[in-house]
Amino acid sequence: MFSLPWWIYLVVAGIIFSGYMTVRTAAKEREIDEAFIEKEGEIYMERIRKERERRQREAKSL
């Protein structure tokens, strides 16, 4: 097991660490994206509600 040079173990450890950080970062970005999409969706739905209310008020006033 210890027949390989020490720097090979460092390279393997670096690759494993890099993979872990990639997965962790992807999960964090997905979480941020979902929060942003939720916020934008709520803004869009609020605009729809306001437009619907405006149209109902116009329809009643006619």
PDB file of N, CA, C and O in Angstrom:
ATOM      1  N   MET A   1       0.821  -1.187   0.000  1.00  0.00           N
ATOM      2  CA  MET A   1       0.000   0.000   0.000  1.00  0.00           C
ATOM      3  C   MET A   1       0.867   1.254   0.000  1.00  0.00           C
ATOM      4  O   MET A   1       0.517   2.232  -0.661  1.00  0.00           O
ATOM      5  N   PHE A   2       1.956   1.256   0.700  1.00  0.00           N
ATOM      6  CA  PHE A   2       2.819   2.426   0.781  1.00  0.00           C
ATOM      7  C   PHE A   2       3.940   2.391  -0.261  1.00  0.00           C
ATOM      8  O   PHE A   2       4.966   3.051  -0.096  1.00  0.00           O
ATOM      9  N   SER A   3       3.745   1.636  -1.311  1.00  0.00           N
ATOM     10  CA  SER A   3       4.784   1.540  -2.330  1.00  0.00           C
ATOM     11  C   SER A   3       4.728   2.712  -3.313  1.00  0.00           C
ATOM     12  O   SER A   3       5.655   2.897  -4.101  1.00  0.00           O
ATOM     13  N   LEU A   4       3.664   3.496  -3.277  1.00  0.00           N
ATOM     14  CA  LEU A   4       3.539   4.654  -4.164  1.00  0.00           C
ATOM     15  C   LEU A   4       4.181   5.876  -3.530  1.00  0.00           C
ATOM     16  O   LEU A   4       4.277   5.955  -2.305  1.00  0.00           O
ATOM     17  N   PRO A   5       4.622   6.831  -4.341  1.00  0.00           N
ATOM     18  CA  PRO A   5       5.188   8.068  -3.785  1.00  0.00           C
ATOM     19  C   PRO A   5       4.125   8.837  -2.994  1.00  0.00           C
ATOM     20  O   PRO A   5       2.931   8.724  -3.271  1.00  0.00           O
ATOM     21  N   TRP A   6       4.569   9.610  -2.016  1.00  0.00           N
ATOM     22  CA  TRP A   6       3.655  10.327  -1.125  1.00  0.00           C
ATOM     23  C   TRP A   6       2.791  11.323  -1.869  1.00  0.00           C
ATOM     24  O   TRP A   6       1.651  11.555  -1.468  1.00  0.00           O
ATOM     25  N   TRP A   7       3.297  11.924  -2.949  1.00  0.00           N
ATOM     26  CA  TRP A   7       2.531  12.936  -3.656  1.00  0.00           C
ATOM     27  C   TRP A   7       1.346  12.335  -4.397  1.00  0.00           C
ATOM     28  O   TRP A   7       0.382  13.042  -4.693  1.00  0.00           O
ATOM     29  N   ILE A   8       1.400  11.056  -4.697  1.00  0.00           N
ATOM     30  CA  ILE A   8       0.256  10.388  -5.338  1.00  0.00           C
ATOM     31  C   ILE A   8      -0.943  10.405  -4.379  1.00  0.00           C
ATOM     32  O   ILE A   8      -2.079  10.627  -4.799  1.00  0.00           O
ATOM     33  N   TYR A   9      -0.682  10.171  -3.108  1.00  0.00           N
ATOM     34  CA  TYR A   9      -1.756  10.198  -2.110  1.00  0.00           C
ATOM     35  C   TYR A   9      -2.345  11.595  -1.991  1.00  0.00           C
ATOM     36  O   TYR A   9      -3.553  11.752  -1.816  1.00  0.00           O
ATOM     37  N   LEU A  10      -1.488  12.612  -2.088  1.00  0.00           N
ATOM     38  CA  LEU A  10      -1.990  13.989  -2.064  1.00  0.00           C
ATOM     39  C   LEU A  10      -2.865  14.281  -3.275  1.00  0.00           C
ATOM     40  O   LEU A  10      -3.891  14.949  -3.144  1.00  0.00           O
ATOM     41  N   VAL A  11      -2.484  13.801  -4.434  1.00  0.00           N
ATOM     42  CA  VAL A  11      -3.275  14.008  -5.647  1.00  0.00           C
ATOM     43  C   VAL A  11      -4.631  13.324  -5.518  1.00  0.00           C
ATOM     44  O   VAL A  11      -5.656  13.914  -5.857  1.00  0.00           O
ATOM     45  N   VAL A  12      -4.645  12.106  -5.038  1.00  0.00           N
ATOM     46  CA  VAL A  12      -5.906  11.372  -4.863  1.00  0.00           C
ATOM     47  C   VAL A  12      -6.785  12.088  -3.837  1.00  0.00           C
ATOM     48  O   VAL A  12      -7.991  12.229  -4.043  1.00  0.00           O
ATOM     49  N   ALA A  13      -6.192  12.534  -2.746  1.00  0.00           N
ATOM     50  CA  ALA A  13      -6.962  13.270  -1.742  1.00  0.00           C
ATOM     51  C   ALA A  13      -7.513  14.562  -2.342  1.00  0.00           C
ATOM     52  O   ALA A  13      -8.650  14.934  -2.049  1.00  0.00           O
ATOM     53  N   GLY A  14      -6.736  15.250  -3.172  1.00  0.00           N
ATOM     54  CA  GLY A  14      -7.195  16.471  -3.830  1.00  0.00           C
ATOM     55  C   GLY A  14      -8.355  16.204  -4.766  1.00  0.00           C
ATOM     56  O   GLY A  14      -9.296  16.994  -4.834  1.00  0.00           O
ATOM     57  N   ILE A  15      -8.295  15.105  -5.484  1.00  0.00           N
ATOM     58  CA  ILE A  15      -9.386  14.747  -6.399  1.00  0.00           C
ATOM     59  C   ILE A  15     -10.668  14.458  -5.613  1.00  0.00           C
ATOM     60  O   ILE A  15     -11.752  14.897  -5.999  1.00  0.00           O
ATOM     61  N   ILE A  16     -10.538  13.729  -4.527  1.00  0.00           N
ATOM     62  CA  ILE A  16     -11.708  13.414  -3.705  1.00  0.00           C
ATOM     63  C   ILE A  16     -12.289  14.696  -3.100  1.00  0.00           C
ATOM     64  O   ILE A  16     -13.506  14.886  -3.095  1.00  0.00           O
ATOM     65  N   PHE A  17     -11.430  15.559  -2.598  1.00  0.00           N
ATOM     66  CA  PHE A  17     -11.884  16.823  -2.019  1.00  0.00           C
ATOM     67  C   PHE A  17     -12.562  17.688  -3.077  1.00  0.00           C
ATOM     68  O   PHE A  17     -13.588  18.313  -2.810  1.00  0.00           O
ATOM     69  N   SER A  18     -11.988  17.722  -4.274  1.00  0.00           N
ATOM     70  CA  SER A  18     -12.568  18.504  -5.365  1.00  0.00           C
ATOM     71  C   SER A  18     -13.965  17.987  -5.732  1.00  0.00           C
ATOM     72  O   SER A  18     -14.882  18.776  -5.960  1.00  0.00           O
ATOM     73  N   GLY A  19     -14.118  16.685  -5.786  1.00  0.00           N
ATOM     74  CA  GLY A  19     -15.424  16.097  -6.071  1.00  0.00           C
ATOM     75  C   GLY A  19     -16.443  16.442  -5.006  1.00  0.00           C
ATOM     76  O   GLY A  19     -17.591  16.763  -5.314  1.00  0.00           O
ATOM     77  N   TYR A  20     -16.023  16.377  -3.753  1.00  0.00           N
ATOM     78  CA  TYR A  20     -16.913  16.733  -2.642  1.00  0.00           C
ATOM     79  C   TYR A  20     -17.350  18.188  -2.739  1.00  0.00           C
ATOM     80  O   TYR A  20     -18.530  18.498  -2.580  1.00  0.00           O
ATOM     81  N   MET A  21     -16.402  19.076  -2.998  1.00  0.00           N
ATOM     82  CA  MET A  21     -16.731  20.497  -3.100  1.00  0.00           C
ATOM     83  C   MET A  21     -17.650  20.774  -4.297  1.00  0.00           C
ATOM     84  O   MET A  21     -18.520  21.641  -4.222  1.00  0.00           O
ATOM     85  N   THR A  22     -17.461  20.051  -5.384  1.00  0.00           N
ATOM     86  CA  THR A  22     -18.323  20.222  -6.558  1.00  0.00           C
ATOM     87  C   THR A  22     -19.764  19.849  -6.223  1.00  0.00           C
ATOM     88  O   THR A  22     -20.694  20.581  -6.561  1.00  0.00           O
ATOM     89  N   VAL A  23     -19.944  18.726  -5.567  1.00  0.00           N
ATOM     90  CA  VAL A  23     -21.291  18.275  -5.192  1.00  0.00           C
ATOM     91  C   VAL A  23     -21.914  19.254  -4.206  1.00  0.00           C
ATOM     92  O   VAL A  23     -23.087  19.604  -4.331  1.00  0.00           O
ATOM     93  N   ARG A  24     -21.133  19.692  -3.232  1.00  0.00           N
ATOM     94  CA  ARG A  24     -21.639  20.636  -2.228  1.00  0.00           C
ATOM     95  C   ARG A  24     -22.042  21.965  -2.859  1.00  0.00           C
ATOM     96  O   ARG A  24     -23.092  22.518  -2.532  1.00  0.00           O
ATOM     97  N   THR A  25     -21.215  22.472  -3.755  1.00  0.00           N
ATOM     98  CA  THR A  25     -21.514  23.737  -4.420  1.00  0.00           C
ATOM     99  C   THR A  25     -22.740  23.618  -5.311  1.00  0.00           C
ATOM    100  O   THR A  25     -23.565  24.531  -5.353  1.00  0.00           O
ATOM    101  N   ALA A  26     -22.869  22.509  -6.019  1.00  0.00           N
ATOM    102  CA  ALA A  26     -24.038  22.301  -6.888  1.00  0.00           C
ATOM    103  C   ALA A  26     -25.319  22.282  -6.062  1.00  0.00           C
ATOM    104  O   ALA A  26     -26.331  22.846  -6.479  1.00  0.00           O
ATOM    105  N   ALA A  27     -25.287  21.646  -4.906  1.00  0.00           N
ATOM    106  CA  ALA A  27     -26.472  21.603  -4.045  1.00  0.00           C
ATOM    107  C   ALA A  27     -26.825  22.997  -3.543  1.00  0.00           C
ATOM    108  O   ALA A  27     -27.999  23.365  -3.502  1.00  0.00           O
ATOM    109  N   LYS A  28     -25.817  23.771  -3.161  1.00  0.00           N
ATOM    110  CA  LYS A  28     -26.054  25.130  -2.663  1.00  0.00           C
ATOM    111  C   LYS A  28     -26.625  26.017  -3.777  1.00  0.00           C
ATOM    112  O   LYS A  28     -27.547  26.798  -3.543  1.00  0.00           O
ATOM    113  N   GLU A  29     -26.072  25.890  -4.987  1.00  0.00           N
ATOM    114  CA  GLU A  29     -26.577  26.679  -6.115  1.00  0.00           C
ATOM    115  C   GLU A  29     -28.015  26.307  -6.453  1.00  0.00           C
ATOM    116  O   GLU A  29     -28.824  27.174  -6.781  1.00  0.00           O
ATOM    117  N   ARG A  30     -28.329  25.033  -6.374  1.00  0.00           N
ATOM    118  CA  ARG A  30     -29.703  24.589  -6.640  1.00  0.00           C
ATOM    119  C   ARG A  30     -30.652  25.203  -5.612  1.00  0.00           C
ATOM    120  O   ARG A  30     -31.751  25.634  -5.960  1.00  0.00           O
ATOM    121  N   GLU A  31     -30.234  25.241  -4.359  1.00  0.00           N
ATOM    122  CA  GLU A  31     -31.050  25.836  -3.303  1.00  0.00           C
ATOM    123  C   GLU A  31     -31.273  27.330  -3.552  1.00  0.00           C
ATOM    124  O   GLU A  31     -32.385  27.829  -3.381  1.00  0.00           O
ATOM    125  N   ILE A  32     -30.231  28.032  -3.950  1.00  0.00           N
ATOM    126  CA  ILE A  32     -30.340  29.464  -4.241  1.00  0.00           C
ATOM    127  C   ILE A  32     -31.249  29.692  -5.445  1.00  0.00           C
ATOM    128  O   ILE A  32     -32.083  30.598  -5.432  1.00  0.00           O
ATOM    129  N   ASP A  33     -31.091  28.875  -6.481  1.00  0.00           N
ATOM    130  CA  ASP A  33     -31.930  29.011  -7.671  1.00  0.00           C
ATOM    131  C   ASP A  33     -33.402  28.783  -7.349  1.00  0.00           C
ATOM    132  O   ASP A  33     -34.267  29.508  -7.840  1.00  0.00           O
ATOM    133  N   GLU A  34     -33.686  27.780  -6.528  1.00  0.00           N
ATOM    134  CA  GLU A  34     -35.076  27.505  -6.165  1.00  0.00           C
ATOM    135  C   GLU A  34     -35.685  28.666  -5.386  1.00  0.00           C
ATOM    136  O   GLU A  34     -36.850  29.010  -5.589  1.00  0.00           O
ATOM    137  N   ALA A  35     -34.908  29.264  -4.505  1.00  0.00           N
ATOM    138  CA  ALA A  35     -35.409  30.409  -3.741  1.00  0.00           C
ATOM    139  C   ALA A  35     -35.691  31.590  -4.675  1.00  0.00           C
ATOM    140  O   ALA A  35     -36.698  32.281  -4.518  1.00  0.00           O
ATOM    141  N   PHE A  36     -34.811  31.818  -5.638  1.00  0.00           N
ATOM    142  CA  PHE A  36     -35.000  32.910  -6.593  1.00  0.00           C
ATOM    143  C   PHE A  36     -36.243  32.668  -7.453  1.00  0.00           C
ATOM    144  O   PHE A  36     -37.040  33.579  -7.674  1.00  0.00           O
ATOM    145  N   ILE A  37     -36.397  31.443  -7.932  1.00  0.00           N
ATOM    146  CA  ILE A  37     -37.555  31.108  -8.761  1.00  0.00           C
ATOM    147  C   ILE A  37     -38.846  31.273  -7.956  1.00  0.00           C
ATOM    148  O   ILE A  37     -39.841  31.781  -8.474  1.00  0.00           O
ATOM    149  N   GLU A  38     -38.831  30.851  -6.709  1.00  0.00           N
ATOM    150  CA  GLU A  38     -40.008  31.001  -5.852  1.00  0.00           C
ATOM    151  C   GLU A  38     -40.363  32.477  -5.673  1.00  0.00           C
ATOM    152  O   GLU A  38     -41.534  32.849  -5.741  1.00  0.00           O
ATOM    153  N   LYS A  39     -39.367  33.301  -5.447  1.00  0.00           N
ATOM    154  CA  LYS A  39     -39.591  34.743  -5.259  1.00  0.00           C
ATOM    155  C   LYS A  39     -40.161  35.363  -6.536  1.00  0.00           C
ATOM    156  O   LYS A  39     -41.134  36.115  -6.479  1.00  0.00           O
ATOM    157  N   GLU A  40     -39.565  35.054  -7.674  1.00  0.00           N
ATOM    158  CA  GLU A  40     -40.045  35.604  -8.944  1.00  0.00           C
ATOM    159  C   GLU A  40     -41.455  35.111  -9.258  1.00  0.00           C
ATOM    160  O   GLU A  40     -42.271  35.868  -9.785  1.00  0.00           O
ATOM    161  N   GLY A  41     -41.746  33.863  -8.943  1.00  0.00           N
ATOM    162  CA  GLY A  41     -43.087  33.325  -9.160  1.00  0.00           C
ATOM    163  C   GLY A  41     -44.116  34.040  -8.304  1.00  0.00           C
ATOM    164  O   GLY A  41     -45.235  34.298  -8.748  1.00  0.00           O
ATOM    165  N   GLU A  42     -43.738  34.355  -7.087  1.00  0.00           N
ATOM    166  CA  GLU A  42     -44.665  35.070  -6.192  1.00  0.00           C
ATOM    167  C   GLU A  42     -44.932  36.482  -6.712  1.00  0.00           C
ATOM    168  O   GLU A  42     -46.063  36.963  -6.648  1.00  0.00           O
ATOM    169  N   ILE A  43     -43.901  37.143  -7.222  1.00  0.00           N
ATOM    170  CA  ILE A  43     -44.082  38.482  -7.808  1.00  0.00           C
ATOM    171  C   ILE A  43     -45.021  38.400  -9.006  1.00  0.00           C
ATOM    172  O   ILE A  43     -45.903  39.244  -9.166  1.00  0.00           O
ATOM    173  N   TYR A  44     -44.833  37.387  -9.846  1.00  0.00           N
ATOM    174  CA  TYR A  44     -45.683  37.209 -11.030  1.00  0.00           C
ATOM    175  C   TYR A  44     -47.133  36.960 -10.619  1.00  0.00           C
ATOM    176  O   TYR A  44     -48.052  37.543 -11.196  1.00  0.00           O
ATOM    177  N   MET A  45     -47.340  36.098  -9.628  1.00  0.00           N
ATOM    178  CA  MET A  45     -48.703  35.803  -9.183  1.00  0.00           C
ATOM    179  C   MET A  45     -49.365  37.047  -8.587  1.00  0.00           C
ATOM    180  O   MET A  45     -50.569  37.244  -8.754  1.00  0.00           O
ATOM    181  N   GLU A  46     -48.602  37.875  -7.904  1.00  0.00           N
ATOM    182  CA  GLU A  46     -49.155  39.119  -7.344  1.00  0.00           C
ATOM    183  C   GLU A  46     -49.607  40.052  -8.470  1.00  0.00           C
ATOM    184  O   GLU A  46     -50.654  40.692  -8.364  1.00  0.00           O
ATOM    185  N   ARG A  47     -48.830  40.130  -9.532  1.00  0.00           N
ATOM    186  CA  ARG A  47     -49.231  40.955 -10.684  1.00  0.00           C
ATOM    187  C   ARG A  47     -50.528  40.437 -11.295  1.00  0.00           C
ATOM    188  O   ARG A  47     -51.396  41.221 -11.678  1.00  0.00           O
ATOM    189  N   ILE A  48     -50.657  39.126 -11.386  1.00  0.00           N
ATOM    190  CA  ILE A  48     -51.885  38.537 -11.943  1.00  0.00           C
ATOM    191  C   ILE A  48     -53.074  38.879 -11.050  1.00  0.00           C
ATOM    192  O   ILE A  48     -54.137  39.240 -11.554  1.00  0.00           O
ATOM    193  N   ARG A  49     -52.910  38.770  -9.729  1.00  0.00           N
ATOM    194  CA  ARG A  49     -54.003  39.094  -8.800  1.00  0.00           C
ATOM    195  C   ARG A  49     -54.425  40.554  -8.947  1.00  0.00           C
ATOM    196  O   ARG A  49     -55.616  40.860  -9.001  1.00  0.00           O
ATOM    197  N   LYS A  50     -53.441  41.451  -9.009  1.00  0.00           N
ATOM    198  CA  LYS A  50     -53.767  42.876  -9.142  1.00  0.00           C
ATOM    199  C   LYS A  50     -54.482  43.162 -10.457  1.00  0.00           C
ATOM    200  O   LYS A  50     -55.431  43.945 -10.487  1.00  0.00           O
ATOM    201  N   GLU A  51     -54.040  42.540 -11.535  1.00  0.00           N
ATOM    202  CA  GLU A  51     -54.682  42.745 -12.842  1.00  0.00           C
ATOM    203  C   GLU A  51     -56.112  42.201 -12.817  1.00  0.00           C
ATOM    204  O   GLU A  51     -57.020  42.825 -13.366  1.00  0.00           O
ATOM    205  N   ARG A  52     -56.314  41.057 -12.190  1.00  0.00           N
ATOM    206  CA  ARG A  52     -57.652  40.476 -12.087  1.00  0.00           C
ATOM    207  C   ARG A  52     -58.570  41.397 -11.285  1.00  0.00           C
ATOM    208  O   ARG A  52     -59.716  41.631 -11.667  1.00  0.00           O
ATOM    209  N   GLU A  53     -58.051  41.917 -10.166  1.00  0.00           N
ATOM    210  CA  GLU A  53     -58.854  42.845  -9.364  1.00  0.00           C
ATOM    211  C   GLU A  53     -59.176  44.113 -10.140  1.00  0.00           C
ATOM    212  O   GLU A  53     -60.296  44.617 -10.048  1.00  0.00           O
ATOM    213  N   ARG A  54     -58.235  44.632 -10.892  1.00  0.00           N
ATOM    214  CA  ARG A  54     -58.461  45.840 -11.689  1.00  0.00           C
ATOM    215  C   ARG A  54     -59.551  45.593 -12.731  1.00  0.00           C
ATOM    216  O   ARG A  54     -60.427  46.434 -12.931  1.00  0.00           O
ATOM    217  N   ARG A  55     -59.493  44.450 -13.384  1.00  0.00           N
ATOM    218  CA  ARG A  55     -60.501  44.128 -14.400  1.00  0.00           C
ATOM    219  C   ARG A  55     -61.878  43.953 -13.781  1.00  0.00           C
ATOM    220  O   ARG A  55     -62.886  44.342 -14.371  1.00  0.00           O
ATOM    221  N   GLN A  56     -61.919  43.365 -12.589  1.00  0.00           N
ATOM    222  CA  GLN A  56     -63.210  43.192 -11.920  1.00  0.00           C
ATOM    223  C   GLN A  56     -63.794  44.543 -11.532  1.00  0.00           C
ATOM    224  O   GLN A  56     -64.996  44.768 -11.676  1.00  0.00           O
ATOM    225  N   ARG A  57     -62.942  45.448 -11.036  1.00  0.00           N
ATOM    226  CA  ARG A  57     -63.436  46.783 -10.696  1.00  0.00           C
ATOM    227  C   ARG A  57     -63.944  47.510 -11.938  1.00  0.00           C
ATOM    228  O   ARG A  57     -64.975  48.179 -11.880  1.00  0.00           O
ATOM    229  N   GLU A  58     -63.238  47.389 -13.055  1.00  0.00           N
ATOM    230  CA  GLU A  58     -63.684  48.038 -14.306  1.00  0.00           C
ATOM    231  C   GLU A  58     -64.994  47.454 -14.795  1.00  0.00           C
ATOM    232  O   GLU A  58     -65.855  48.172 -15.301  1.00  0.00           O
ATOM    233  N   ALA A  59     -65.141  46.128 -14.639  1.00  0.00           N
ATOM    234  CA  ALA A  59     -66.368  45.475 -15.085  1.00  0.00           C
ATOM    235  C   ALA A  59     -67.566  45.913 -14.233  1.00  0.00           C
ATOM    236  O   ALA A  59     -68.674  46.057 -14.748  1.00  0.00           O
ATOM    237  N   LYS A  60     -67.347  46.122 -12.948  1.00  0.00           N
ATOM    238  CA  LYS A  60     -68.430  46.563 -12.061  1.00  0.00           C
ATOM    239  C   LYS A  60     -68.799  48.012 -12.292  1.00  0.00           C
ATOM    240  O   LYS A  60     -69.957  48.394 -12.122  1.00  0.00           O
ATOM    241  N   SER A  61     -67.840  48.813 -12.673  1.00  0.00           N
ATOM    242  CA  SER A  61     -68.112  50.239 -12.868  1.00  0.00           C
ATOM    243  C   SER A  61     -68.848  50.513 -14.181  1.00  0.00           C
ATOM    244  O   SER A  61     -69.412  51.592 -14.359  1.00  0.00           O
ATOM    245  N   LEU A  62     -68.847  49.540 -15.104  1.00  0.00           N
ATOM    246  CA  LEU A  62     -69.549  49.746 -16.384  1.00  0.00           C
ATOM    247  C   LEU A  62     -70.997  49.498 -16.287  1.00  0.00           C
ATOM    248  O   LEU A  62     -71.714  49.630 -17.279  1.00  0.00           O
TER     249      LEU A  62
END
